[in-house]
Protein backbone atom coordinates (compact mmCIF):
# COMPACT_ATOMS: atom_id res chain seq x y z
CA UNK A 1 0.00 0.00 0.00
CA UNK A 2 1.50 3.37 -0.93
CA UNK A 3 2.42 5.82 1.80
CA UNK A 4 2.50 9.59 1.79
CA UNK A 5 4.51 10.89 -1.10
CA UNK A 6 5.04 7.43 -2.54
CA UNK A 7 3.33 7.72 -5.92
CA UNK A 8 3.40 4.03 -6.74
CA UNK A 9 0.22 2.04 -7.05
CA UNK A 10 -3.23 3.03 -8.33
CA UNK A 11 -3.71 5.92 -5.94
CA UNK A 12 -0.49 7.53 -7.11
CA UNK A 13 -0.67 6.87 -10.84
CA UNK A 14 -2.57 10.06 -11.61
CA UNK A 15 -0.37 12.10 -9.33
CA UNK A 16 2.71 10.83 -11.17
CA UNK A 17 1.23 11.89 -14.46
CA UNK A 18 0.33 15.31 -13.13
CA UNK A 19 3.60 15.94 -11.33
CA UNK A 20 5.81 15.06 -14.27
CA UNK A 21 4.37 17.16 -17.08
CA UNK A 22 4.44 15.42 -20.48
CA UNK A 23 6.79 17.11 -22.89
CA UNK A 24 3.82 17.71 -25.22
CA UNK A 25 2.41 20.28 -22.82
CA UNK A 26 5.49 22.42 -23.44
CA UNK A 27 5.15 22.40 -27.21
CA UNK A 28 5.14 25.92 -28.64
CA UNK A 29 5.87 27.33 -25.18
CA UNK A 30 7.29 30.87 -25.45
CA UNK A 31 11.05 31.11 -25.10
CA UNK A 32 11.12 34.80 -24.21
CA UNK A 33 9.13 37.09 -21.99
CA UNK A 34 8.26 39.23 -25.00
CA UNK A 35 6.74 36.24 -26.77
CA UNK A 36 4.83 35.29 -23.67
CA UNK A 37 3.45 38.71 -22.85
CA UNK A 38 2.25 39.78 -26.29
CA UNK A 39 -0.84 41.87 -25.80
CA UNK A 40 -1.72 40.16 -22.52
CA UNK A 41 0.36 41.21 -19.48
CA UNK A 42 -1.26 38.45 -17.39
CA UNK A 43 0.32 35.82 -19.63
CA UNK A 44 3.68 37.50 -19.14
CA UNK A 45 3.22 37.44 -15.38
CA UNK A 46 2.40 33.72 -15.45
CA UNK A 47 5.38 33.01 -17.70
CA UNK A 48 7.59 34.93 -15.26
CA UNK A 49 6.74 32.33 -12.62
CA UNK A 50 7.48 29.30 -14.80
CA UNK A 51 10.40 26.96 -14.30
CA UNK A 52 13.20 27.79 -16.80
CA UNK A 53 14.84 24.42 -16.04
CA UNK A 54 12.27 22.82 -18.35
CA UNK A 55 13.98 24.61 -21.21
CA UNK A 56 17.57 24.90 -19.96
CA UNK A 57 18.06 21.44 -18.42
CA UNK A 58 15.44 19.39 -20.21
CA UNK A 59 15.15 21.08 -23.60
CA UNK A 60 11.40 21.34 -23.20
CA UNK A 61 10.99 17.78 -21.94
CA UNK A 62 9.68 16.46 -18.64
CA UNK A 63 11.85 16.67 -15.53
CA UNK A 64 11.69 14.56 -12.35
CA UNK A 65 11.22 17.64 -10.17
CA UNK A 66 8.41 19.34 -8.29
CA UNK A 67 6.76 22.57 -9.42
CA UNK A 68 9.55 24.60 -7.80
CA UNK A 69 12.30 22.67 -9.58
CA UNK A 70 13.40 20.64 -6.54
CA UNK A 71 14.52 17.14 -7.68
CA UNK A 72 12.44 14.21 -6.45
CA UNK A 73 14.09 12.37 -3.56
CA UNK A 74 13.38 10.02 -0.70
CA UNK A 75 12.37 12.89 1.58
CA UNK A 76 9.02 12.89 -0.22
CA UNK A 77 8.18 9.49 1.28
CA UNK A 78 6.79 9.32 4.80
CA UNK A 79 6.56 5.91 6.43
CA UNK A 80 6.31 6.36 10.20
CA UNK A 81 5.35 2.80 11.04
CA UNK A 82 2.02 4.02 12.44
CA UNK A 83 -0.82 3.50 9.96
CA UNK A 84 -3.12 6.12 11.49
CA UNK A 85 -0.43 8.80 11.25
CA UNK A 86 0.42 7.86 7.66
CA UNK A 87 -3.21 7.61 6.53
CA UNK A 88 -3.99 11.04 8.01
CA UNK A 89 -1.02 12.48 6.14
CA UNK A 90 -2.19 10.80 2.94
CA UNK A 91 -5.56 12.55 3.24
CA UNK A 92 -3.73 15.87 3.52
CA UNK A 93 -1.49 15.09 0.55
CA UNK A 94 -4.45 14.16 -1.64
CA UNK A 95 -6.33 17.29 -0.54
CA UNK A 96 -3.35 19.46 -1.49
CA UNK A 97 -3.09 17.66 -4.83
CA UNK A 98 -6.77 18.19 -5.67
CA UNK A 99 -6.55 21.83 -4.58
CA UNK A 100 -3.58 22.50 -6.87
CA UNK A 101 -5.13 20.66 -9.82
CA UNK A 102 -8.30 22.73 -9.45
CA UNK A 103 -6.15 25.87 -9.63
CA UNK A 104 -4.38 24.56 -12.71
CA UNK A 105 -7.77 24.03 -14.34
CA UNK A 106 -8.35 27.77 -14.33
CA UNK A 107 -4.93 28.49 -15.83
CA UNK A 108 -5.39 26.73 -19.17
CA UNK A 109 -7.77 27.02 -22.11
CA UNK A 110 -6.57 23.82 -23.78
CA UNK A 111 -9.60 21.44 -24.04
CA UNK A 112 -7.43 18.32 -23.83
CA UNK A 113 -5.60 19.52 -20.76
CA UNK A 114 -8.87 20.51 -19.11
CA UNK A 115 -10.25 17.04 -19.77
CA UNK A 116 -7.16 15.44 -18.24
CA UNK A 117 -7.46 17.70 -15.17
CA UNK A 118 -11.13 16.78 -14.79
CA UNK A 119 -10.08 13.13 -14.67
CA UNK A 120 -7.37 13.85 -12.08
CA UNK A 121 -9.85 15.78 -9.93
CA UNK A 122 -12.24 12.84 -10.06
CA UNK A 123 -9.51 10.40 -9.07
CA UNK A 124 -8.36 12.60 -6.19
CA UNK A 125 -11.94 12.60 -4.93
CA UNK A 126 -11.66 8.82 -4.76
CA UNK A 127 -8.21 8.95 -3.18
CA UNK A 128 -9.32 11.21 -0.35
CA UNK A 129 -12.35 9.04 0.37
CA UNK A 130 -10.22 5.90 0.15
CA UNK A 131 -7.85 7.08 2.88
CA UNK A 132 -10.72 8.34 5.04
CA UNK A 133 -12.35 4.92 4.70
CA UNK A 134 -9.06 3.25 5.62
CA UNK A 135 -8.89 5.41 8.76
CA UNK A 136 -12.38 4.32 9.73
CA UNK A 137 -11.38 0.69 9.12
CA UNK A 138 -8.42 1.08 11.47
CA UNK A 139 -10.79 2.28 14.17
CA UNK A 140 -13.33 -0.47 13.53
CA UNK A 141 -10.63 -3.13 13.71
CA UNK A 142 -9.33 -1.66 16.96
CA UNK A 143 -5.83 -1.24 15.55
CA UNK A 144 -5.37 2.48 16.16
CA UNK A 145 -7.31 5.44 17.54
CA UNK A 146 -6.75 9.16 17.95
CA UNK A 147 -4.60 10.73 19.27
CA UNK A 148 -1.64 9.05 17.59
CA UNK A 149 -0.22 6.86 19.03
CA UNK A 150 -3.25 5.97 21.12
CA UNK A 151 -1.39 3.22 23.03
CA UNK A 152 1.01 5.66 24.72
CA UNK A 153 0.09 6.02 28.43
CA UNK A 154 -0.57 9.75 28.94
CA UNK A 155 0.77 11.16 32.18
CA UNK A 156 -1.94 11.84 34.77
CA UNK A 157 0.22 14.70 36.01
CA UNK A 158 -0.50 16.63 32.82
CA UNK A 159 -4.00 15.31 32.14
CA UNK A 160 -5.50 18.83 32.31
CA UNK A 161 -3.40 19.91 29.33
CA UNK A 162 -4.67 17.11 27.11
CA UNK A 163 -8.01 18.83 26.54
CA UNK A 164 -7.43 22.47 27.53
CA UNK A 165 -7.38 25.23 24.92
CA UNK A 166 -4.80 27.82 25.99
CA UNK A 167 -5.77 31.20 24.53
CA UNK A 168 -2.82 33.56 24.10
CA UNK A 169 -4.69 35.95 21.81
CA UNK A 170 -6.54 39.15 22.80
CA UNK A 171 -10.28 38.80 23.18
CA UNK A 172 -12.26 35.64 23.78
CA UNK A 173 -13.46 34.77 20.26
CA UNK A 174 -11.62 31.44 20.44
CA UNK A 175 -13.90 30.41 23.30
CA UNK A 176 -16.73 30.03 20.78
CA UNK A 177 -14.88 27.32 18.86
CA UNK A 178 -15.66 23.61 18.92
CA UNK A 179 -12.23 23.06 20.44
CA UNK A 180 -13.00 25.09 23.59
CA UNK A 181 -15.91 23.19 25.12
CA UNK A 182 -17.82 19.94 24.88
CA UNK A 183 -16.61 16.36 24.34
CA UNK A 184 -13.33 15.85 22.48
CA UNK A 185 -13.44 14.04 19.11
CA UNK A 186 -11.47 11.12 20.51
CA UNK A 187 -14.22 10.52 23.08
CA UNK A 188 -11.72 10.45 25.92
CA UNK A 189 -12.14 13.89 27.48
CA UNK A 190 -13.96 17.21 27.72
CA UNK A 191 -12.59 20.39 26.22
CA UNK A 192 -12.09 23.38 28.51
CA UNK A 193 -11.09 26.97 27.79
CA UNK A 194 -8.34 28.89 29.59
CA UNK A 195 -8.08 32.57 28.68
CA UNK A 196 -5.33 33.36 31.19
CA UNK A 197 -2.60 30.74 30.78
CA UNK A 198 0.24 31.01 33.24
CA UNK A 199 3.81 29.83 33.30
CA UNK A 200 4.33 26.51 35.08
CA UNK A 201 8.08 26.89 35.55
CA UNK A 202 10.40 29.73 36.57
CA UNK A 203 12.04 31.89 33.94
CA UNK A 204 15.19 30.09 32.82
CA UNK A 205 18.61 31.57 33.51
CA UNK A 206 20.78 30.72 30.54
CA UNK A 207 24.52 30.31 31.09
CA UNK A 208 26.98 32.17 28.83
CA UNK A 209 27.68 30.41 25.57
CA UNK A 210 30.92 28.64 24.79
CA UNK A 211 33.41 31.46 24.02
CA UNK A 212 34.75 29.42 21.10
CA UNK A 213 31.44 30.08 19.33
CA UNK A 214 31.99 33.86 19.51
CA UNK A 215 28.46 34.53 20.71
CA UNK A 216 27.49 37.76 22.45
CA UNK A 217 27.80 37.54 26.24
CA UNK A 218 24.26 37.71 27.74
CA UNK A 219 25.41 40.14 30.43
CA UNK A 220 26.98 42.47 27.91
CA UNK A 221 23.92 42.24 25.69
CA UNK A 222 21.65 43.23 28.57
CA UNK A 223 23.83 46.20 29.38
CA UNK A 224 23.75 47.33 25.78
CA UNK A 225 19.95 47.11 25.69
CA UNK A 226 19.68 49.23 28.85
CA UNK A 227 22.08 51.80 27.40
CA UNK A 228 20.01 52.08 24.23
CA UNK A 229 16.83 52.42 26.27
CA UNK A 230 18.32 55.24 28.32
CA UNK A 231 19.36 57.08 25.16
CA UNK A 232 15.89 56.74 23.65
CA UNK A 233 14.10 57.91 26.79
C-alpha positions in Angstrom: 0.0 0.0 0.0 1.5 3.4 -0.9 2.4 5.8 1.8 2.5 9.6 1.8 4.5 10.9 -1.1 5.0 7.4 -2.5 3.3 7.7 -5.9 3.4 4.0 -6.7 0.2 2.0 -7.1 -3.2 3.0 -8.3 -3.7 5.9 -5.9 -0.5 7.5 -7.1 -0.7 6.9 -10.8 -2.6 10.1 -11.6 -0.4 12.1 -9.3 2.7 10.8 -11.2 1.2 11.9 -14.5 0.3 15.3 -13.1 3.6 15.9 -11.3 5.8 15.1 -14.3 4.4 17.2 -17.1 4.4 15.4 -20.5 6.8 17.1 -22.9 3.8 17.7 -25.2 2.4 20.3 -22.8 5.5 22.4 -23.4 5.2 22.4 -27.2 5.1 25.9 -28.6 5.9 27.3 -25.2 7.3 30.9 -25.4 11.1 31.1 -25.1 11.1 34.8 -24.2 9.1 37.1 -22.0 8.3 39.2 -25.0 6.7 36.2 -26.8 4.8 35.3 -23.7 3.5 38.7 -22.9 2.3 39.8 -26.3 -0.8 41.9 -25.8 -1.7 40.2 -22.5 0.4 41.2 -19.5 -1.3 38.5 -17.4 0.3 35.8 -19.6 3.7 37.5 -19.1 3.2 37.4 -15.4 2.4 33.7 -15.5 5.4 33.0 -17.7 7.6 34.9 -15.3 6.7 32.3 -12.6 7.5 29.3 -14.8 10.4 27.0 -14.3 13.2 27.8 -16.8 14.8 24.4 -16.0 12.3 22.8 -18.3 14.0 24.6 -21.2 17.6 24.9 -20.0 18.1 21.4 -18.4 15.4 19.4 -20.2 15.1 21.1 -23.6 11.4 21.3 -23.2 11.0 17.8 -21.9 9.7 16.5 -18.6 11.8 16.7 -15.5 11.7 14.6 -12.4 11.2 17.6 -10.2 8.4 19.3 -8.3 6.8 22.6 -9.4 9.5 24.6 -7.8 12.3 22.7 -9.6 13.4 20.6 -6.5 14.5 17.1 -7.7 12.4 14.2 -6.4 14.1 12.4 -3.6 13.4 10.0 -0.7 12.4 12.9 1.6 9.0 12.9 -0.2 8.2 9.5 1.3 6.8 9.3 4.8 6.6 5.9 6.4 6.3 6.4 10.2 5.4 2.8 11.0 2.0 4.0 12.4 -0.8 3.5 10.0 -3.1 6.1 11.5 -0.4 8.8 11.2 0.4 7.9 7.7 -3.2 7.6 6.5 -4.0 11.0 8.0 -1.0 12.5 6.1 -2.2 10.8 2.9 -5.6 12.5 3.2 -3.7 15.9 3.5 -1.5 15.1 0.6 -4.4 14.2 -1.6 -6.3 17.3 -0.5 -3.4 19.5 -1.5 -3.1 17.7 -4.8 -6.8 18.2 -5.7 -6.5 21.8 -4.6 -3.6 22.5 -6.9 -5.1 20.7 -9.8 -8.3 22.7 -9.4 -6.2 25.9 -9.6 -4.4 24.6 -12.7 -7.8 24.0 -14.3 -8.4 27.8 -14.3 -4.9 28.5 -15.8 -5.4 26.7 -19.2 -7.8 27.0 -22.1 -6.6 23.8 -23.8 -9.6 21.4 -24.0 -7.4 18.3 -23.8 -5.6 19.5 -20.8 -8.9 20.5 -19.1 -10.3 17.0 -19.8 -7.2 15.4 -18.2 -7.5 17.7 -15.2 -11.1 16.8 -14.8 -10.1 13.1 -14.7 -7.4 13.9 -12.1 -9.8 15.8 -9.9 -12.2 12.8 -10.1 -9.5 10.4 -9.1 -8.4 12.6 -6.2 -11.9 12.6 -4.9 -11.7 8.8 -4.8 -8.2 9.0 -3.2 -9.3 11.2 -0.4 -12.4 9.0 0.4 -10.2 5.9 0.1 -7.8 7.1 2.9 -10.7 8.3 5.0 -12.4 4.9 4.7 -9.1 3.3 5.6 -8.9 5.4 8.8 -12.4 4.3 9.7 -11.4 0.7 9.1 -8.4 1.1 11.5 -10.8 2.3 14.2 -13.3 -0.5 13.5 -10.6 -3.1 13.7 -9.3 -1.7 17.0 -5.8 -1.2 15.5 -5.4 2.5 16.2 -7.3 5.4 17.5 -6.8 9.2 17.9 -4.6 10.7 19.3 -1.6 9.0 17.6 -0.2 6.9 19.0 -3.3 6.0 21.1 -1.4 3.2 23.0 1.0 5.7 24.7 0.1 6.0 28.4 -0.6 9.7 28.9 0.8 11.2 32.2 -1.9 11.8 34.8 0.2 14.7 36.0 -0.5 16.6 32.8 -4.0 15.3 32.1 -5.5 18.8 32.3 -3.4 19.9 29.3 -4.7 17.1 27.1 -8.0 18.8 26.5 -7.4 22.5 27.5 -7.4 25.2 24.9 -4.8 27.8 26.0 -5.8 31.2 24.5 -2.8 33.6 24.1 -4.7 35.9 21.8 -6.5 39.1 22.8 -10.3 38.8 23.2 -12.3 35.6 23.8 -13.5 34.8 20.3 -11.6 31.4 20.4 -13.9 30.4 23.3 -16.7 30.0 20.8 -14.9 27.3 18.9 -15.7 23.6 18.9 -12.2 23.1 20.4 -13.0 25.1 23.6 -15.9 23.2 25.1 -17.8 19.9 24.9 -16.6 16.4 24.3 -13.3 15.9 22.5 -13.4 14.0 19.1 -11.5 11.1 20.5 -14.2 10.5 23.1 -11.7 10.5 25.9 -12.1 13.9 27.5 -14.0 17.2 27.7 -12.6 20.4 26.2 -12.1 23.4 28.5 -11.1 27.0 27.8 -8.3 28.9 29.6 -8.1 32.6 28.7 -5.3 33.4 31.2 -2.6 30.7 30.8 0.2 31.0 33.2 3.8 29.8 33.3 4.3 26.5 35.1 8.1 26.9 35.5 10.4 29.7 36.6 12.0 31.9 33.9 15.2 30.1 32.8 18.6 31.6 33.5 20.8 30.7 30.5 24.5 30.3 31.1 27.0 32.2 28.8 27.7 30.4 25.6 30.9 28.6 24.8 33.4 31.5 24.0 34.8 29.4 21.1 31.4 30.1 19.3 32.0 33.9 19.5 28.5 34.5 20.7 27.5 37.8 22.4 27.8 37.5 26.2 24.3 37.7 27.7 25.4 40.1 30.4 27.0 42.5 27.9 23.9 42.2 25.7 21.6 43.2 28.6 23.8 46.2 29.4 23.7 47.3 25.8 20.0 47.1 25.7 19.7 49.2 28.8 22.1 51.8 27.4 20.0 52.1 24.2 16.8 52.4 26.3 18.3 55.2 28.3 19.4 57.1 25.2 15.9 56.7 23.7 14.1 57.9 26.8 
